[in-house]
């Protein structure tokens, strides 16, 4: 898993001008320019996974049905 904490304090987007100084192709420049947006998306998705995990944990604690419990436990293994 990527440690997104090591990017704390990065130069905020847009990076369009920053990529002009790099001797790379146009697709690479676009990737460089979009890096802050990609990082923000990773953080957003991780937060959603954490929230989903919390909901599943709660449902697991509330479930008394063995079949449901197995489904919840299987799901938790997938998202962790």
C-alpha positions in Angstrom: 0.0 0.0 0.0 1.2 3.5 -0.8 2.1 5.6 2.2 0.3 8.8 1.2 1.6 10.6 4.3 5.0 11.1 2.7 3.3 13.5 0.3 2.1 15.8 3.0 3.0 19.4 2.1 3.3 18.8 -1.7 2.7 21.6 -4.1 -1.0 21.9 -4.7 -2.6 21.4 -8.1 -2.5 22.6 -10.9 1.0 21.3 -11.8 0.6 22.3 -15.5 3.4 24.8 -15.4 5.6 22.6 -13.3 5.5 19.8 -15.9 6.8 22.3 -18.6 10.2 22.1 -17.0 10.5 18.4 -17.1 12.0 16.7 -20.3 9.2 14.2 -20.7 6.5 13.4 -23.2 3.0 14.9 -23.2 1.3 11.9 -21.6 3.9 11.9 -18.8 3.4 15.6 -18.3 -0.4 15.0 -18.0 0.3 12.3 -15.4 2.6 14.7 -13.5 -0.1 17.4 -13.7 -2.8 15.1 -12.4 -0.7 13.6 -9.5 -2.3 15.8 -6.8 -5.8 14.8 -8.1 -4.8 11.1 -8.1 -3.5 11.4 -4.6 -6.8 13.1 -3.5 -8.8 10.3 -5.1 -6.7 7.6 -3.3 -7.3 9.3 0.0 -11.1 9.6 -0.7 -11.4 6.0 -1.7 -9.5 4.9 1.4 -11.9 6.8 3.5 -14.8 5.2 1.8 -13.3 1.7 2.4 -12.8 2.6 6.1 -16.5 3.6 6.3 -17.6 0.5 4.5 -15.5 -1.6 6.9 -17.1 0.1 9.9 -20.6 -0.6 8.6 -19.7 -4.2 7.9 -18.2 -4.6 11.3 -21.4 -3.2 12.9 -23.6 -5.5 10.8 -21.4 -8.4 11.8 -21.8 -7.6 15.4 -25.6 -7.3 15.0 -26.0 -10.5 12.9 -27.2 -13.7 14.5 -27.5 -15.5 11.2 -24.5 -17.8 10.5 -24.8 -17.4 6.7 -24.8 -13.6 7.0 -21.9 -13.7 9.3 -19.9 -15.7 6.8 -20.7 -13.2 4.1 -19.6 -10.3 6.2 -16.4 -12.0 7.3 -15.6 -12.8 3.6 -16.2 -9.2 2.6 -13.9 -7.9 5.3 -11.1 -10.2 4.1 -11.5 -8.7 0.6 -11.4 -5.0 1.6 -8.6 -5.2 4.2 
